[in-house]
Amino acid sequence: MKVSFSLDSLMDFTGLPKNQQKIITRMIGRLMENPKPKSQGGYGIPLGNKGGQ
C-alpha cells in the first residue's frame, strides 16, 4: 500500500516535535497494515458526524 501526502501536510508534519512525528508515523503504519474499523479488529475509526448535527 502506498500513502501520499500533500506538500502542505508534509510541511505541517515536519514542523511538529519529533516525538509527535514518531507517534503519527507509527499510527500511519498500523493503519496501512489494518485499516478496518476497531469494531472489526483494525485500527481505523469511522469518519463523519454520527450525531446527526
Backbone bond lengths (Angstrom), bond angles and torsions (degrees), N, CA, C in turn:
res aa  C-N    CA-C-N  psi(-1)  N-CA   C-N-CA  omega(-1)  CA-C   N-CA-C  phi
1 M - - - 1.441 - - 1.528 108.58 -
2 K 1.313 115.05 142.54 1.455 120.72 -178.45 1.530 109.57 -116.61
3 V 1.310 116.46 136.45 1.459 122.10 177.11 1.516 107.79 -117.05
4 S 1.319 115.80 133.79 1.465 119.35 176.60 1.526 108.93 -125.51
5 F 1.312 115.75 151.07 1.450 122.31 -177.37 1.514 109.85 -126.96
6 S 1.318 115.65 149.41 1.457 119.86 175.48 1.528 108.86 -73.81
7 L 1.309 115.95 161.88 1.462 120.73 179.05 1.528 110.59 -60.09
8 D 1.333 116.85 -40.48 1.469 120.46 179.19 1.526 111.54 -61.46
9 S 1.336 116.46 -43.14 1.465 118.72 -179.17 1.528 111.24 -67.53
10 L 1.332 117.54 -35.98 1.462 120.06 176.75 1.519 111.59 -65.37
11 M 1.322 116.31 -39.24 1.462 119.93 178.24 1.533 110.47 -65.84
12 D 1.331 116.38 -41.39 1.465 119.83 177.01 1.524 110.69 -63.16
13 F 1.323 116.36 -44.04 1.462 121.57 -178.44 1.531 110.98 -61.48
14 T 1.319 117.13 -46.15 1.466 119.43 -178.38 1.523 112.03 -69.23
15 G 1.324 117.40 -17.86 1.455 121.07 176.86 1.517 113.75 -82.21
16 L 1.328 116.54 -9.63 1.462 120.28 179.60 1.523 110.85 -79.32
17 P 1.344 116.57 156.29 1.467 119.32 173.37 1.529 110.68 -60.87
18 K 1.318 116.45 150.74 1.474 121.64 -175.65 1.519 112.52 -58.59
19 N 1.333 118.38 -35.88 1.462 119.08 -179.15 1.532 111.09 -66.96
20 Q 1.333 117.93 -35.30 1.460 120.73 176.95 1.525 110.91 -71.91
21 Q 1.332 117.63 -36.79 1.461 120.85 176.35 1.522 110.17 -60.01
22 K 1.318 116.41 -40.40 1.458 121.00 -179.04 1.530 110.97 -64.66
23 I 1.333 117.04 -42.32 1.465 121.42 179.34 1.525 110.27 -63.91
24 I 1.327 116.84 -45.44 1.460 121.46 -179.04 1.523 110.90 -64.72
25 T 1.326 117.03 -43.64 1.465 121.22 179.12 1.520 111.03 -60.94
26 R 1.323 116.48 -41.90 1.461 121.12 179.09 1.534 110.50 -63.14
27 M 1.335 117.02 -43.07 1.460 119.73 -179.01 1.524 111.90 -68.73
28 I 1.319 117.42 -38.08 1.468 119.85 176.32 1.524 109.97 -61.09
29 G 1.322 117.02 -40.94 1.466 121.35 177.13 1.518 111.88 -61.12
30 R 1.341 115.97 -42.50 1.471 119.58 178.76 1.522 110.77 -64.52
31 L 1.324 116.63 -42.69 1.462 120.14 179.47 1.521 111.70 -64.59
32 M 1.329 117.14 -33.51 1.464 120.36 177.10 1.527 110.39 -66.15
33 E 1.328 116.82 -36.44 1.466 120.88 179.97 1.525 111.77 -71.88
34 N 1.340 116.43 -42.34 1.459 119.71 -174.97 1.530 109.33 -147.58
35 P 1.333 117.85 86.83 1.462 121.19 -176.85 1.534 114.76 -81.09
36 K 1.318 117.41 1.88 1.467 120.13 -179.33 1.530 110.24 -63.28
37 P 1.335 117.10 157.83 1.464 120.31 177.65 1.527 111.73 -64.06
38 K 1.319 115.81 158.47 1.464 120.30 178.87 1.516 111.77 -56.99
39 S 1.333 116.79 -33.67 1.468 120.49 179.67 1.522 112.58 -63.70
40 Q 1.339 116.67 -18.60 1.462 121.55 179.32 1.527 111.19 -110.35
41 G 1.333 116.52 17.40 1.456 120.84 176.00 1.510 115.08 86.98
42 G 1.320 118.28 11.26 1.463 121.50 -179.60 1.515 112.01 -101.91
43 Y 1.317 115.04 -165.12 1.459 122.08 -178.24 1.525 112.71 -109.89
44 G 1.318 117.25 -9.27 1.463 120.65 -176.65 1.517 112.78 -76.96
45 I 1.336 114.88 158.75 1.453 120.62 174.21 1.521 107.67 -126.05
46 P 1.328 116.96 143.57 1.458 119.33 179.60 1.531 110.97 -64.38
47 L 1.304 116.13 144.77 1.453 121.09 177.43 1.519 109.34 -101.08
48 G 1.306 116.34 155.00 1.456 120.87 176.21 1.506 112.19 118.83
49 N 1.316 113.80 172.23 1.447 121.77 -179.30 1.525 108.71 -94.46
50 K 1.294 117.88 103.56 1.466 122.02 -177.01 1.521 112.00 -84.67
51 G 1.344 117.27 -13.03 1.450 120.71 179.75 1.511 113.60 -84.43
52 G 1.323 117.66 -9.84 1.446 122.14 178.84 1.508 114.24 75.47
53 Q 1.303 117.81 14.99 1.463 120.59 -179.65 1.501 111.53 -108.68
